[in-house]
Amino acid sequence: MNNTSNKNIIDITFIGSGISTSFTLIALLESLQGHSSSAKPLKIALIERDPEFFTGLAYGPRSGSSALLITSLADFLPEGPVRDEFISWLNLNKKELLDELKHDGGDLSLNWIRTHRDEIEAGDWLDIYIPRRFFGKYIREKVEKVIRETEKQFPVELIYIQEEVIRVHEKGTGFELEFLSDSENLFSEKVVVSVGIPPVNTYWDPEDEARYAEQACLIRNPYSTGLSNNLDKIESYLAKRNDPSNVLIIGANASAMEMIYKLNDRPGIRYRLGKFKIVSPQGELPNSAQDDFTRMVKFIPENLLALRNNEKLTAWDIYKAANLDLDAAEHRDFGTAISETPISTAFLSLLGKLDDQELKSFACHYGNEIGKRQRRAGKHYTDIVDHLMAQNRINNIKGYFNGISPGDHHDGVIFEYRNDNGKLTKTHPEPVHLLISCAGAKTLENKPLTSLLEQLMADGLCKPNPSKRGFIVDNKMQAVPGLFISGPLLAGNVINGVPYWHLEHCGRIIALSKALGNELFEVIRVRK
């Protein structure tokens, strides 16, 4: 173990620098502005594995510049100063942003620009599913601006460390952090763990990729080395083949929709593709895109509304009623685009009728179960899926991926899947040549996780809540005193009376990050 020197004593350390850290830091620094301090300079360390700080995976370079939000801007950001400021920033920087989109994207990205040209020119952004990278560039600039303004008014020092933390343990009045490299350990009075979701499930390893390299192209995680890099790898592989290549995508989530879109965005890939096989427990892709028809149709969640007169409810009551309303919507062929808002509005209005234990039950289980039936995707993504469906080129398979084998084919591989109850294994008859895993994140009980997450649990600093998606925290978002949790690992908690079953909605992230920033400010106020 490396020693810790005095020069590495930090007041607050953020492990991870995605948008949860960004909004927390903004709230903290803005609170410091205008407050004089006779104390020594406040030292804040930001530790990030990737070269770019403040954007995280979803809004940073690894997602490329042409991947779109899964909601319109109006749904992505709640009404308020952040949305207003972001729209002003978009109007000011739209030429540069569109130039970058043209460079990074392909035919579908150019179509996106043509489709929204008039809206963009008029500054009407709210109904547009914008590229995520736009928001990433904005938030990075915003944080850097707030840092500069704070440094003029308050003695603060920001320390940027591109490293991976593998261990945090209690030491004295704070915590000692160890790094993957041989870097000197760091001591911090307070630590904020903001590392995003747990690692995603993987179905093959580098050895499998090498073993099948002549027969198929295997992508374990579209974003691990960067979306653009993986698309380059795919295009290079397909260029060596003469016949159309069949595609297997594991998962039917937003990432799966994004990969279908991006594969068809590049001409060098699109014209070399055959059929798409989508294996998922749902057996269908999201279809929540708004259009003129869905905006006109009204859906009334009668079962949820019938609960309004009940004085007390259980989480099960709300879940059962929501499912009945979702069944009714499906029976009328109403997708998420029509049913999501009325159903969500209805069940959110009922949460005040739950006692503390039932709120925890909803946060840990039932909220996510409802969410599984309310999956989102933007119109540009669903349009390409509809186009492929019309060509009979998409085969949705309900089940669980079970593995691959060479089969009798000299090119391509054969895959197996279990049926939806997980008991019967079937072999798909057609070979596939491009395999992409878009599986979701592991739970905190599925090993292996990252070294840091496993160590935090093994040492008892962090304990998974019943959702197995997040850690138990108090109302200050502390796992133990001085160790704060931020971002998706807050899922499954009730914080100050509000249940959080997932932290992927920007509005929730902003609200909780601001609250955490205020908590950290109170810590600073009383420091010596």
BELRA-V872199 format. One record per residue. RES is the residue in one letter. BURIAL is b if it has 9 or more other C-alpha atoms within 8 Angstrom, else e. Layout:
res = {RES/RES}
burial = {BURIAL/BURIAL}
This chain:
res = {M/N/N/T/S/N/K/N/I/I/D/I/T/F/I/G/S/G/I/S/T/S/F/T/L/I/A/L/L/E/S/L/Q/G/H/S/S/S/A/K/P/L/K/I/A/L/I/E/R/D/P/E/F/F/T/G/L/A/Y/G/P/R/S/G/S/S/A/L/L/I/T/S/L/A/D/F/L/P/E/G/P/V/R/D/E/F/I/S/W/L/N/L/N/K/K/E/L/L/D/E/L/K/H/D/G/G/D/L/S/L/N/W/I/R/T/H/R/D/E/I/E/A/G/D/W/L/D/I/Y/I/P/R/R/F/F/G/K/Y/I/R/E/K/V/E/K/V/I/R/E/T/E/K/Q/F/P/V/E/L/I/Y/I/Q/E/E/V/I/R/V/H/E/K/G/T/G/F/E/L/E/F/L/S/D/S/E/N/L/F/S/E/K/V/V/V/S/V/G/I/P/P/V/N/T/Y/W/D/P/E/D/E/A/R/Y/A/E/Q/A/C/L/I/R/N/P/Y/S/T/G/L/S/N/N/L/D/K/I/E/S/Y/L/A/K/R/N/D/P/S/N/V/L/I/I/G/A/N/A/S/A/M/E/M/I/Y/K/L/N/D/R/P/G/I/R/Y/R/L/G/K/F/K/I/V/S/P/Q/G/E/L/P/N/S/A/Q/D/D/F/T/R/M/V/K/F/I/P/E/N/L/L/A/L/R/N/N/E/K/L/T/A/W/D/I/Y/K/A/A/N/L/D/L/D/A/A/E/H/R/D/F/G/T/A/I/S/E/T/P/I/S/T/A/F/L/S/L/L/G/K/L/D/D/Q/E/L/K/S/F/A/C/H/Y/G/N/E/I/G/K/R/Q/R/R/A/G/K/H/Y/T/D/I/V/D/H/L/M/A/Q/N/R/I/N/N/I/K/G/Y/F/N/G/I/S/P/G/D/H/H/D/G/V/I/F/E/Y/R/N/D/N/G/K/L/T/K/T/H/P/E/P/V/H/L/L/I/S/C/A/G/A/K/T/L/E/N/K/P/L/T/S/L/L/E/Q/L/M/A/D/G/L/C/K/P/N/P/S/K/R/G/F/I/V/D/N/K/M/Q/A/V/P/G/L/F/I/S/G/P/L/L/A/G/N/V/I/N/G/V/P/Y/W/H/L/E/H/C/G/R/I/I/A/L/S/K/A/L/G/N/E/L/F/E/V/I/R/V/R/K}
burial = {e/e/e/b/b/e/e/b/b/b/b/b/b/b/b/b/b/b/b/b/b/b/b/b/b/b/b/b/b/b/b/b/b/e/e/e/e/e/e/e/e/e/b/b/b/b/b/b/e/e/e/b/b/b/b/b/b/b/b/b/b/b/b/b/b/b/b/b/b/b/b/b/b/b/e/b/b/e/e/e/e/e/b/b/e/b/b/e/b/b/b/e/e/b/e/e/b/b/e/b/b/b/e/b/b/b/b/b/b/b/e/b/b/e/e/b/e/e/b/b/e/e/e/e/b/e/e/e/b/b/b/b/b/b/b/b/b/b/b/b/e/e/b/e/e/b/b/e/b/b/b/e/b/b/b/b/b/e/e/e/e/b/b/b/b/b/b/b/b/e/e/e/e/b/b/b/b/b/b/b/e/e/e/b/b/b/b/b/b/b/b/b/b/b/b/b/e/b/e/b/e/b/e/e/e/e/e/e/b/e/e/b/b/e/b/b/b/b/b/b/b/b/b/e/e/b/b/b/e/b/b/e/e/b/b/e/b/b/b/e/e/e/e/b/b/b/b/b/b/b/b/b/b/b/e/b/b/b/b/b/b/b/b/b/b/b/b/e/b/b/e/b/b/b/b/b/b/b/b/b/b/e/b/b/b/b/b/b/b/b/e/e/e/b/b/e/e/e/e/e/b/e/b/b/e/e/e/e/e/e/e/e/b/b/b/e/e/b/b/e/b/b/b/b/b/b/e/e/b/b/e/e/e/b/b/b/b/b/b/b/e/b/b/e/e/b/b/e/e/b/e/e/b/b/b/e/e/b/b/b/b/b/b/b/b/b/b/b/b/b/e/e/e/e/b/b/b/b/b/e/b/b/e/b/b/e/e/b/b/e/e/e/b/b/b/b/b/b/b/b/b/b/e/e/e/b/e/e/e/e/b/b/b/b/b/b/b/b/b/b/e/b/e/e/b/e/e/b/e/e/b/b/b/b/b/b/b/b/b/e/b/b/e/b/e/e/e/e/b/b/e/b/e/b/b/b/b/e/e/e/b/b/b/b/b/e/b/b/b/b/b/b/b/e/e/b/b/b/b/b/e/b/b/b/b/b/b/b/b/b/b/b/b/b/b/e/e/e/b/b/b/b/b/e/e/b/b/b/b/b/e/e/b/b/b/b/b/b/b/b/b/e/e/e/e/e/e/e}
